[in-house]
Amino acid sequence: MKSIYVCNTLSDYISSINIQTLKENKIYIRDRNVKKGPYGICLWCDKLLVANSFSNTLSKVNTLNERVEEDYYIGSRLTDVKVYDNIAYVTCGENDNIILFDLIKNKIIYQISCGINPTNIGIFENLSLGLITNMMGNSVSILDLKKNEVVKEINVGEYPTKSYIYKSDYFICCESNLGEDKTGKIVIRSINKGEAIKEITVGKSPVDFYYDNNLDMIFVSNFGEGSISFIDLNNFEEFKKIYIGGMPRGILKKGRFLYVGDNFNDSLIIVDIFTNNKKVIPIGKDPNGMTF
């Protein structure tokens, strides 16, 4: 049985949605009337790790009984979490750092300074590298996971929201121009020198993307115009755009379907990439981080 989990930040719960039946189960995060604000999420073993932006805590959620097991204070305004070698790497948006939390010993073991307002972290185990996207710093930090230190800071375009390593020597960066009266871009940059190799104009205020390695394609959620851009990396061009409405944020793909969180209509939109048909599932308020 496969499920998609969605952080509903303002409703304080995780939507657990069976992707076959499309039935939703609610995993409540709130503790003693204290709002937690689940924002970032990832899977570790049989547990969900949830970065809570209001309570500044990391929650461990058991996927078998779908209940919160433990909470740990991490730092100010958590935005994302990923795991490498049983260590949770948690971005703290207000502290401009990454907190390393040992998931076996259940304690903070290290702190790494990065750029201003880290909003997303990607972990690439085969390269022992991490990418930290610093939204207000207009930069991407390259993290050596063996040394646990930032080895390079690369300047990028305005308000970057996510980055992803592409073919070892390059990375994909979503440069959103968020809040500006102009479209955003997906930019392919060299990890070594940082210069832009290719720039692809997409929609207004792109905030997230999903890279499909098998298709060599990128699917981009354009928050400011209610659309999804389809990018072919063989030709480095946007070859298709579909309008789904609302404010698309988080985006994942499984098989022929895209799963898109809609911040405006508080829903999960499921889109068939071949027919463009869509299904809409109402969920909680302000859907953000998602994982399968």
Beta strands, then each sheet from edge to edge (+ up, - down):
strand 1: 3-8
strand 2: 13-18
strand 3: 24-28
strand 4: 38-44
strand 5: 47-52
strand 6: 57-62
strand 7: 67-73
strand 8: 78-84
strand 9: 87-92
strand 10: 97-102
strand 11: 107-113
strand 12: 118-124
strand 13: 129-134
strand 14: 139-144
strand 15: 149-155
strand 16: 160-166
strand 17: 170-175
strand 18: 183-190
strand 19: 196-204
strand 20: 206-212
strand 21: 217-222
strand 22: 227-232
strand 23: 237-243
strand 24: 248-254
strand 25: 257-262
strand 26: 267-272
strand 27: 278-282
strand 28: 287-291
sheet 1: 3+ 2- 1+ 28-
sheet 2: 4+ 5- 6+ 7-
sheet 3: 8+ 9- 10+ 11-
sheet 4: 12+ 13- 14+ 15-
sheet 5: 16+ 17- 18+ 19-
sheet 6: 20+ 21- 22+ 23-
sheet 7: 24+ 25- 26+ 27-
end
